[in-house]
C-alpha cells in the first residue's frame, strides 16, 4: 500500500476511523448550555467527518443541534478528501464550514492559510478541556480546538503466550520474531520502533526524545528490525480480525478498537497501554478560512465539547479531554481508566505522537518508510 502523499494520510484516517466506527453516542443532550446557540434558521452547516462516523453524528449531534439552533446540518464523510475539496471550492463558497481533521493534514493546511482563527470566547466549553491538550501551536494561535484520540496500545493473542507482554520491550523477544503485526502508517509504527529501540537500550520513557533528536537512528532501527513484522495492518478492523484468528502474536493497535473488542473476547485479546512512552493521536476541529457560517461553526464546536457528548464518546472506547467527563467514565470503567487520562497528574503527562519531528523532513521520511521498511530493501 502506498504511503506517500494522500494515501498515507488516508491510512492514518482509516486507522483512527476504523477504531472509532463503532462509537455509539448515547444520551448526548448537552448539560452545558451553548451560549449563542440561538436562531440560525435558514443557515446550512456542512461538516466533514470520518467515514463510519456519519451515522453516529447524524443521531447524536445533527438532530439535537438542529433542534437547538434551527440550522440545517449536512454531513460529508470521507478519508482524506476534505483538503482537496476545499482547495477546489470557489472563493467564499467552501465545500465545508467545519472540518474534523488530524495533525498530518491539519498542520500543513493551517500553515497554507486554509483555516481561520476561532473566537474561543464563543467556544466556552474549551475551558473544560485539560490544558495540556491545547498546549500546542494550533490551539495557542486559535486555528483549531485540538484534542487527543486513540492511544498506541500493545495488543496480543493471549492463547500464544505463557508469559504475557508487559511493555514495548517484549516486542524484541526472540520468540516473537516474525510474529508481530504493526500499523502500516509511519506516524504510529515508527514511534513503536522508537519505543522498542529505547527499551532495548535500557532507556524506556525516552522514545519521544529519540524521534526528536535522532530520527535517522530510529529509522535505521526500523529498517533493521522490520523482519520481526509478519503483517502490516491497514485498519483497526483488519488488525482485530487477524488477532482473533491467531494470525499474529502481538503488535501495536488503536486503543479505541481494542477496548471495544476486548469486551467481547477477553479470553483471546490481551492488551496494555504502557505508561512509558505513551502517545495519543492528535485530532482537531478547524473552520475553513472563507466560510460564511463561521459563527454557527463555532457554536457547533462548543456543542461537541459539552460534557454529555464527550462522556458518551468515551463510554464507547474513545478518549476525552473534558476533565469532568473523563473522571466520570474512569470511575465506571477500569479498562478505560488504564488507557486514558482522567486525573490531573495523568493529563499533565499526556503526549501526542511526535508530529513536529516528523514534519521536519516528511517527504524523505515517507519515501524511506515505504521503500525500506514496509518493503524490504
PyMOL commands that set and color helices and strands:
alter all, ss='L'
color gray80, all
select helices_A, chain A and resi 6-20+54-69+81-87+103-111+120-122+124-128+131-134+137-140+158-160+168-172+174-176+186-200+207-213+215-228+236-244+255-262+294-304+307-315+323-332+334-337+344-348+355-359+362-374
alter helices_A, ss='H'
color red, helices_A
select strands_A, chain A and resi 44-50+72-78+98-102+145-157+180-183+229-233+250-254+269-272+280-286
alter strands_A, ss='S'
color yellow, strands_A
deselect
rebuild
show_as cartoon
